[in-house]
Amino acid sequence: MNENPSIFTCTVSKTFDVSHLVMAVVPPKELTGEPLVKQLEAVNEQIGHLIAENVPGARVIQQTVFLKNYEDRHFCQEFWRNFYGEDLPVNVYVPQPPCDGQLLAVEVIAEEDAAQTRITRQGETLTILKHSGITWYYACQQEPKDYSQTMYAQSVGMFQQLDRTFGTRDIPFENVIRTWLYLGNITEPTFSELEGETQRYKELNRARTDFFRDIQFFDGVSSVPWTRAVYPASTGIGGQGDTVVMSALAVSFDDPAAGAIVPLENPQQTSAFDYSQEYSIKSPKFARALLLAGPRNGAIFVSGTASITDQETRYPDDPEKQTELTLENIALLISEENLKAHGKPGFGCRLDEMVCARVYVKRMEDYETIRKVCERLIPNVPKIFTIADVCRPDLLVEIEGMADVGPAKNITRK
């Protein structure tokens, strides 16, 4: 199938001895303007076809749903409750319109229903996947409990909610390897009790710094000891309105000696946690990427990446060059050379070997330019394009993704 890769694509990979599917599913263009239920039915049909064609019987673990109208999340959740029943995946609803005009676009993660695979659903905010000596915890928290609170208080409250969600399975926040922070009006001003008039994203960073202060990430999770501060991979990206949405991924190993968690940095970028105060009174606490490795293969989670070298924005107001530099940064980050420098030779990959990518476009008028660069440099990678503000006013695009790596990696495109 897949006669039109710009409509939907799928990557199948066999990592940690189990087949994984990552799908970028967008309703066909001919359904643009049709009611939400028709677009949802088309998305479900495509997901079902891709699973049946590639890994029959695979079960959906998580869906990240990008919405043109955020209020549609309630209808979508009820639709999928009825469809999946007890197998309802974690659904993360993101207030970002798809660039092609549809009402939704969905990134789907599904896993082979193998003999060693165990899937547990903990309500609607946590799905637990266990196989090959690894347990994955997919969690989401949709909204703050009180929007009347300050941006700082909302953000701290959301991190605390995530912590409580993991705590229902006795998983400490130290085990979190990846976070996604979707912040409405990300560059808009707000009030801070610490510094007065400031920016919403800066207050999110202050909240993250304070929440992370006493957390020793990855301590005891894997065999690699850390003598410096380390953090999860992360994306902090804009959204519609004043919404705040967070999701996260944590892991544990049956035998910590069997796995490694390696935060990755880019040699041509200042580490985000070392940014000067001109960008935020408390620097963004995240790794540029993170490798989760077993003995023979692994996965790299690439944080939100932009047109930055050192700590400066490059090519302001040039969407083509910004996109090229963003992808160059990712290529360097996941390269064999960089993985070797981080102590994991043989665990790098090429840019066009990525499993999937999300492309966040600040201005709709730049979409076609950005899309063409992505189709040229990562043509076969499943991609979702959405409209989303980026954390600096002069950044026009941000890209994140995943890559499966290692001597035993096994990736096919469909």
Number of C-alpha atoms within 10 A of each C-alpha: 9 13 9 9 17 18 18 25 25 28 22 21 22 19 22 20 16 16 19 23 26 23 28 28 27 27 25 17 13 8 15 15 12 12 10 17 13 14 22 20 13 17 21 17 12 21 21 15 13 24 21 12 12 19 17 13 15 20 19 24 23 23 20 17 23 27 23 21 14 20 11 15 19 10 12 19 17 10 14 16 15 11 12 11 9 12 17 21 28 24 27 24 28 30 30 29 23 23 23 21 15 22 26 30 31 27 23 20 19 22 24 20 18 13 8 12 15 12 18 15 17 15 12 18 19 26 23 21 17 18 18 14 16 17 18 18 22 25 26 26 22 20 17 21 11 10 13 9 12 16 25 22 17 21 27 20 19 23 22 15 19 20 19 15 23 24 12 11 12 10 17 19 24 20 25 24 26 23 20 18 21 24 29 23 23 29 19 13 14 18 15 18 9 10 9 9 11 18 19 25 28 25 28 25 20 24 23 20 18 14 15 16 10 9 16 16 20 27 14 15 21 23 16 15 13 12 6 6 10 19 25 28 26 25 22 22 23 27 25 22 13 15 19 26 21 25 24 24 22 22 25 21 22 15 12 16 14 14 22 21 25 26 21 26 22 19 14 13 15 17 19 17 17 12 18 13 10 8 16 17 16 21 20 24 23 26 26 28 28 26 27 19 23 21 13 16 20 24 23 27 24 26 26 26 24 27 26 18 16 14 16 12 15 18 17 13 12 14 24 21 17 24 29 17 19 22 23 16 23 24 20 20 27 28 19 20 16 21 21 13 13 14 10 17 15 17 26 27 23 16 20 15 21 25 27 24 21 19 24 27 28 22 15 14 10 16 22 15 15 23 20 14 18 21 13 11 16 19 16 21 25 26 30 25 23 28 24 29 25 25 25 14 13 15 23 27 27 26 23 23 21 21 24 26 29 21 13 17 19 15 19 13 16 18
